[in-house]
Amino acid sequence: MSSSNRKPTHSDALTRLAQAIAVAVSAALAGCSSLHTPVDSNTEPTPNLSARIKQKPIWLSEKSRHTPPQDVWERMRQGFQLQDGLGVNPRIEQQRLWFASNPEFLETASLRGSLYIHYIVERLEERNMPLELALLPVIESAYNPMAYSRADAVGLWQFIPSTGRYFNLRQDRFYDGRKDITASTIAAMNYLTRLHDMFNGDWLLALAAYNAGEGTVSRAIERNEKLGLPTDYWNLPLPQETRDYVPKLLALSQVVMAPEAYGVNLSPIANEPYFATIEVNQPMDLSRVAALAEIDEDEMIQLNPAFKQKATMDGPQHLLVPSSKAQLLTASLSRMKPEELISLRPKKPVFESLAGNPPARLTRRYKVRTGDNLTSIAKANRVDVKDLQHWNKLSGHHLKVGQTLVMQDNIKAVASKKATTYKVQKGDSLYIVAKRFNVEMQHLKRLNPRTGQALKPGQILTVSAPR
């Protein structure tokens, strides 16, 4: 029988009985707590019960678990998937000791990465990939999108040319997709997913293959299988760099999990998009667009490093800009007349070089030494191999020791390469210096990663990067 069919008198009787029991319980509790305290029968029982019965904090933890974290580091920690079952591992401990002994490395990398980490974490979450992978660019490039290695690997994720092309990262004279923040991130996740599938869902083997190549890892597995040895990552005979690579990531993840325990100061990064994408339908000069939207020029370049000429030439027709400036830039571009938009086009030298009429240049000479090759010489002198071949009428890559190579520099580029520096005066602070040069504090911090909040008189600060 349902309760709605019961008689009212029965219901009232049950109510009075419940009230009587509550009073009795309250009195008993009060008596247990103090034999000398009289029980007042007129006192409501509910406050006495709530005062003496402690609430379990489970609901608080459940609430906090469903509340999105304000800091992207905390969001990352909640998505770690590679820590289970690691136990005590000397190879991880050795790498963890290095990070604890060099806290400035992670602090500097996280400062650079503050522009990109939220985007990477979101893309990883969409694919349900371990959020430890958001720390991979710390290992690969220290979160420097301009980084390049001796193996000609470039960008946050350090793609070599061939792998970059395989994952549709176009590379030419004006654009290098390996440096493109969004394109290279998607390519890296596609590559890691492919490796994860290839090695039967083993992330540690996938990471090893990301470093050494799938062929190297596959051959190591085949060797151990023939010898009847375990084929997990920890037991494979791999190159030393790859033997250290996975422990580095795992150790770094553990440091990020509890940075204070290792003496690392991780500045909070807001758990919100740092940049937005703005479509552009014509070539644009990054510095002019930055000025239009009141964006720090260095920040504009850090968000769009793939444009090698600092102009949207021969690349995707969009720009990444700070989210806080996206609306202003979109509105400004929509109001501009066609003739006004011309003012945002790249500066003349870019078009002159395209037209085959290069700007005035300075000539340098280099004498080939033992062990030199075109690639190493081009990197050391910050020129392209193809330009070296063109300037010296070389059809191949063969060089002779003692041979003299000619290199050319744009006069304007040489004149503008020098960085702007400032000598700290007594009473200066980062805030004061930023105001004096009309730049943002984050800009100063990125250019001077080893500088703390407290400045010392005589200290030299870089205010603008070489151009």
N, C-alpha and C positions, 0 to 999 in steps of 0.2 A: 504494500500500500504506500502511496506517495505521501510525503509530508503535507501536501496541500489539502489532503482529505481528513487530516487529524482535527479533533475538536480544539477550539481556542482554549478551553479550561485546561486541557492536557498540556498544551504549549506553555501556558502561564506557569503551570506547576513545575515544568522542566526548567523554565527560566529562573524561578525562585530557588530551585534546588542547586542550580549552577552557581548562583550568587552566594548561597550559603557555603558551598564548597570552597569558593574563591576566598571568602572571608576567613574560613578555617585554615586554609593553606597559608594565607598571609600571616595569621596569628602564629601559626606554628613556626614559620620562618623567622618571625620577629623574636619569638621566644628562644630559638636556637642561637640567634646572634647575640642576645643579651638577656640574661635571666632577670635583670633589674629594671628592664624597660616595660612599663605597662602597655597593654594593647588597648587602643582606642577603637571601639566598635563602630564609631561614626566615621572613621577614616576610610577613604576609598582604597580598595585593595590593589588596583592596577598600578599606581605609582610605586608602591612598595615592591611589587614583583619586578617591575622594570629596573628598579634601583639595585636589586640584588642578583638578578639573572643577567650575566654578560652575553651580549650578542656575538655569535660566531662571525669572524671577519671574512667568511667565504664570499658573501655577496659583494664585498668591496673589491676583492681580487677579480671576481667575475666582471664587475663593472669596468675596472681598469683595463681588463683584457679586451673588452669590446670598445674601449675609447681609443681612437687613433692616436698614436704617439705624436708629440709635438716635434720631436727630434728625429731626423732620419737615421741616426745611428741606432736609436732604440728600435725603430722599425726594422732595420737590418738585422739586429740581434734576434728579433722574434721570428725571422725567416731563415735562420741558420739550420742547415740540414746535414752537415758533414761532420759534426762533432761526436755523434753517438759511437760508442764502442772503440774509441781511440786508445783509452787507457794511458799508461805511462809509456812514452815513446821517446827515446833519447834523441832521435833525429828532429822531432818537433821541439823538444826542450832546448836543443842547441840553437835553433832559429829564434825561439821565443826569447832566449837570453840576449841574442843580438838586438832584437827590437827594443827590449827593456834597457839595453845599454846605449841605444841610439834613438832616444825618444823624438829627437828633432826630425828624423827621417819621416816618420808617420805624420807628425804635426804639419810638416811642410807639404807633404803629398795631400793631406786632407784639406789644407787651405786651397791648394790648386783645384782639387776635386770638388770643392763646394759648389762649383758651377754646374757639374755634370752628374753628381752621385744620385740625386733624386730621380733624374730621368732613367738612369741605368737600373736602379732598384725597381722602378715601376715596370720596366720592360721585363725584368727577370720574374717579377711576381706574376705578370700576365701569362708567363709560360710555366709557372710553378717550378722554376729552377732555384737551386740553392742561392740564398742571398750572400753567401760568402764570395760568390763570383763577382759581386760589386767591388771587391777588394783586389781582384786580379789586375786592374790597371795600376794599382800601387806597386805590385811586383814587376809588372811589365815596363811601366814608363814613369812611375812616381806621379801619375796623373798629369803628365805634361803632354798635351796633344802635339807639340812640336818635336818630341823626342824621336831620335833615330839611332839605330845600332850599327855595329860593324857589318852585320849581315844584311844591311839595307832594309831593316824593318822600321816602320814608321807609325807614329800616332799613339793614341791611348792604348790600343790593343796590340800594337807592334806587328802589323801585317807585313810580310815580305811581298815584293811586287807580284809574284806568280799567284800566291794564295789570295792576295787582294783581288786580282783580276778574276779568279775562279768564283769569288763571292760577289762579283759585279761592282767592285770598287774601282771606278775608272781613274786612270792616271795619265795626265798629259802635262803640257807646259804650263797651263793656267790653273789646273785643278787636280788635287790628289785626294781621291775618296778615302784613302787610308787615314787621313787626318780629319775627315768629316765626322763630327761628333755623333750624329744620329745614324748615318749610314754605316760607319765602322762598328758601332755598337750592335746594330741589327745583324751585320755580317758576323761579328764575333759570336753572337748567340746562336746563329744558324750553324756556325762551324762547331761550337761546343755541343749543340744538340745532336749533330751528325756523329760526332765522336762518341757521345754518350750512348747512342743507339748501336754504333759499331762495336763497342766493347760491352755489350749486354747490360747496359744500365749502370756501369761502374764509373762513378764520377772521378775517382782518383786516377783510373787509367785514362779517362778522357782528358783530364788536365795534363797528365804526363805526355799524351799525344799532342796536345795543343803546344807544348813546349818543344818536344823532340821530333814530332811528326808521327803519323799513324804507322808508317812502315817500321820505324825504329822500335816502337812498343810491340807491334805484332810479331816481329822477329824475336824479341826477348821472350815473349810468351811461348812461341813455338819451341825455342831452345829449352825452356824450363819443362815444357810438356814432354819432350823427348827424354829428358833426364829424370823425369818423375818428380820434379820439384814443384812447389806451390807457384801459382801463376798470378797471385795478387800483386798489387803495386809494390808493396814493401819487400817482396822477395825477388823482384826482377833485376837482372843485370843491366842497368841503364847508365847513360853518361852521367857524370857527377853533377852537372848543372841540373839535369832532370831529377836526379836523386834528391837534390835540395829543393826543387821547385815546389812540389806539393807540400812538403813540411813547412816551407815558408808561408804558403797561403793559410795552412791550418794554424800555424803559430800566430800569424797576424790576426786571424779571426779570434783567437783566444785573447789576444791583447785588446782587441776592440770590444770583446765581451765584458772585460773588467779593466779598463785603461788605468784607473787610479791605482790598482794593485801593482802595476808595472811602471808607475811614475810617468805615464803619458797623459798629456793634457789635450783631449780632443774637443776642440771648440764645437758647440752645437751647430747643426745645420738644419734650417727650417724644413719641416716635412711638407714641402709644397714646391711646385714647379719653379725652377729658377729662370727658365727661358721659355719663350713662345716662338712659333714659326710665323714669319711674315712673307707672303708671296710678293715677288717683284717680277715685272714683265719686261725689264730692260737691264742692260749692264749698269751696275752701280758701283761707285767707289765707296769702300767701307768707311773711310775717315769722314767723307762728306755726309753719309747717312748717319753716322754717329753724331756729328755736329747737329744735324737736323733734329734728332730725337733726344739730344742732351744725354748721350751715352758716352761713357769713358771710351776713348778710342782703343786703348789696350784691351779692354773688356770685349769690345766688338770683335777684335782680331782673335781673342782667345775662344770666343764662341763660334767663329767662322774660320778656323785655321786652314781649311782645305783650299781656300782661294789663294793660290801662291802669289798672285800679283796684287793681293789686297783689293780685289775688285771681282764682281760676280761675272767673270768671263768664262765661258765654256764649262759651266757647272750647273747644278740644280738652280732653278729660278726661285730661290727662297733664301731668307736670312734668318738666323737665330738671333733674337734680341732679348734682353732682360724682360721678364714678364711685366715688371712695373712700368716699362717704357713702351710696350707693344701697342697699347691703345693710342698713345700720343703719336707714334710713328705712323700707324695705320690712318689716323685722322689727317695727319699732315700730308701724307702721300695722296690721299683721296681729294684733298682740296687743291693740290698743285695742278696748274695748267701744263699742257704738253711742253710748251717752251720753257717752263720753270723746271720741269723734270730733267731737262738737258743738263742743268747745273749739277745733277747728281751722278752724271756719267763719269767713267774713269778718266783720270788725267791724261793729257795728250801723249806722254811717252808710251803708254800702253798701245794706243792706236797707231802711233808711228812705227813701233816695232812690228805690229801686225802688218802694216803696209809695206814693210821692207825698207823703211827709212829710219834706222835706229838713231836714238839721241846720242849726243856727244859722249865719248867714253874715255876712260883712262886705261892705259895698257900696262900690264904687269908681266913679268917673266918668271918662269920656274924651271930649275934644272932638275931633271929626273935623277933620282937616287936608286940605289939597290933596294929591291923590294917594293918599289912604287908600281902602281897600276893606275889606269885612268879613273877608276872608281874612287880609290883612296885619295888621289890628288883632287878630284872634283869635290869630295866631301870636305877635305881640309881647307879648301879655298872657297867653299860655299857657291859652287857653280854647277851646272849640269854637264854630264858626260857628253851629251850631244853638242853642247856649245863648245866644249874643249875640242871635239873632233872638227867642228866647223871652223873655229878660229885657226886651227893648225893644219887644216886640210888632211885630216887622218881618215882613212877609209875603214880601218879596223881598230883593234885595241892594242896592237903591238907597240911597245916603247923600247928605247935604248937608253942605258945608263949614260948620263951626261947630255942627253938630248934636251934642248931648251924649248919649253912650251910657252905660248903666248896666251894671256888671259885678259879679258876686258871687263871694266867696271863702269857702270853708269855714273857720270860725274855727280849728278844730283843725288844719286843713292849714296855715294861715298860721303858727300857733304852732310847727309842727314843721318848717317849711321851712329854718330856719337850719342851716347845716352846723356840725359840731363840728371845731374846729381846736385845734392844740397848738403852743406856742412852744418850739422846740428849746433845750435847756439844754446846757451844757458837758459833754462825755462821753457825750451821747446817740448812739445809732445807730438805724437802722431796726428792728433786732431788739429793742432795749430799748423803743422807743416802741410797737411791736406788742405786746410782753408787757404793758406798762403799761396799755394800753387793751383787752387781751384780744382782739386782732384778728390776722389772718394778715398776714405781710409782703407777700404778693402783693396783698392788699387795699389796703395802704398805697401800694404801687407803682402800682396802677391809678388811685388817686385823686390821686397826685402824680407823674405820668409824667415830669416834667422833673427829678425829684430823683434824684441818684445815691446810691451806698452811703454816701458821706461826707457827713454833715450838718454844717451850720454853726450855732453858737449864734445865736439870734435868728431863725432861719429858721422860717416858719410852715408847718406840715403840716396838710392836711385829713385828719381821722381818720374822719369819716363824712360821706356825701354828704347834701345837703338832702333832706328828705322832704316 
